[in-house]
Every structure is written in structure tokens, then in C-alpha cells.
Amino acid sequence: MSAQRNETTLPTAAGRDSALRLLPWNTLDGKPCYLSADDSGGVVSRLADEVEEAQTESGSEVLGGAKAVLADANAGTRELRFALARVTESLGDVLRVAESRGARLPTSYEDDEEGDEDDSPRLPAEALG
């Protein structure tokens, strides 16, 4: 099920609304579209994962093309504008993917009440071999 909200951004990490996922597409009227679901394995969730993956891969390809245009000393205004337009579209897509995925990360260890003063990440001993 999708839910629509008027806000254009997800709540911050401290006040995260974990029940909503920003989807990689907009509603018909151009507003952000959200998925209200506790099950991350649902059909719409899997479709959103696939779209996000395609957007990320496309962004990588667009970046390569833009680098090639920039490296071409003979590239004209038309080529540069086209490359910039595609990079702008891809950047918007990838930033939306990052926002959606970042909002679904678990609450940081800063909220941990163990009183640990060291902010460095921790690995279990088994991870070190």
C-alpha cells in the first residue's frame, strides 16, 4: 500500500517514522510517494529496490558518459548541455535513493545508553579472523 504525505522530506533520524519508505517515483501530481509497510519483502518494496538499483547503475553509466564528454576538447555546447542534463537527472535519482535508504537505517549508536565515549564503529572479534 502506498501512502502520500505533504512533506517533501522524511523525518530526521531522531524522530524517524520507520513505517514509511520514500519510493523512487512520484505520484501523478509530482509529490513524493511513500510505502507504508512493515514487511520489506513485499511486492512494491521489491519493485522499489529494483528501480533504485537501476537508477544507481544508470547514474554510473551517465557519469562515465559525462566524463567522456568533458575529456573531449571538441565537445560543443550541445553535447555539454545534454551531458549536464543527464547528470542532473541521475544525481536527483541517486540522492533520492540515498535519502530513502538512509531513513531506513537503524538508529545510530549515539542513542545507546551504555555511555561509551568512543564514537568509532565496533566489529565483533570474529570479524578480525
Disulfide bonds with the S-S distance in Angstrom:
none
